Amino acid sequence: MNVQEVLSDPVSEELLTSTEPARFAYTWTDGSPRVVPIWFHWTGHEVVLASPSNAPKFKALSTGARVALTIDTSNWSHHVLLVRGTASLDPTDGVVPEYAAAAERYLGAEQGKAWVDQLHQARAKTTRIGITPTEARVIDFETRFPSAVAVLFGSGLGQAQV
């Protein structure tokens, strides 16, 4: 399956429209891995994150950086979307529009708007992080399992190459 087919899978669509936070992974300036929970917005071709422009992550991130994220559920049977891709950065005076959309999804329309209004009043400067997926995998623990588990239990289990 190609990346777009994986991202159009019903499990992917469930996760990409959920209120589960993404876990965003990148490499810090000393080469060590970093993972942070973060709100996201799916545009249909890009996963968009946003942070205050003075966030520490921007010391390590640059346009073209290779990054990864996962969105997953915490209840059995776990649904997992794994994405690898490249980042593009776009500093903005104000609040990134996709962040405003994510705030409404996570908090509800009224509270999301109120939160974004507070950011506007504080003259927040944010940076848009667009992740263009180059690889994507789904694990649903129903028909698709981590590859090592599928191998362990034989070819009868579906396999997500992770």
C-alpha positions, 0 to 999 in steps of 0.5 A: 500500500502506498502512503495515501492508501494507508492514510485513507484507511478507516483506522487512519481516518479514525485517528486523524480526526480523533482527539488523541494527541500525536506523539511527535519525535525528532532529533535534538541538537546533541543527536538524542531522540525527543518525543513530545505530545502535541495537538495536530490537524490533518489537512488531507495531505499534511499533518500540521502541528504548531508551537510558540515560535520560541519553543525549544524544539525549534533549536533542533528542527529545520525545514527538511528535518526527518521526523516521526509521529504516532497517534494511538488509542489507549484502549484495547484493541489498540489502533495505531498510526505511525507516520514518518516524514519531512518537516517544513517550518513557517513562523507566523505572527499570530496563531496558525489557522490549523492550530485554531482548528485543532483547538476546536476539535480538542476543546469543543467549538466554544472553548476552542475559540476562547482559547485561540482568542486568548492567544490572539490577545497575548499577541502569540507568535507561532510556528507551523510545522507541516509534516509531509508523510513519506511512510505510514503504517497502521496497526489495529491488533485485529488484522494488522500487528507489529511485524515481529508479533506477526512473525512470532505467531506465523503468517496467519496474522496480518503484518504492518512493517514497522 
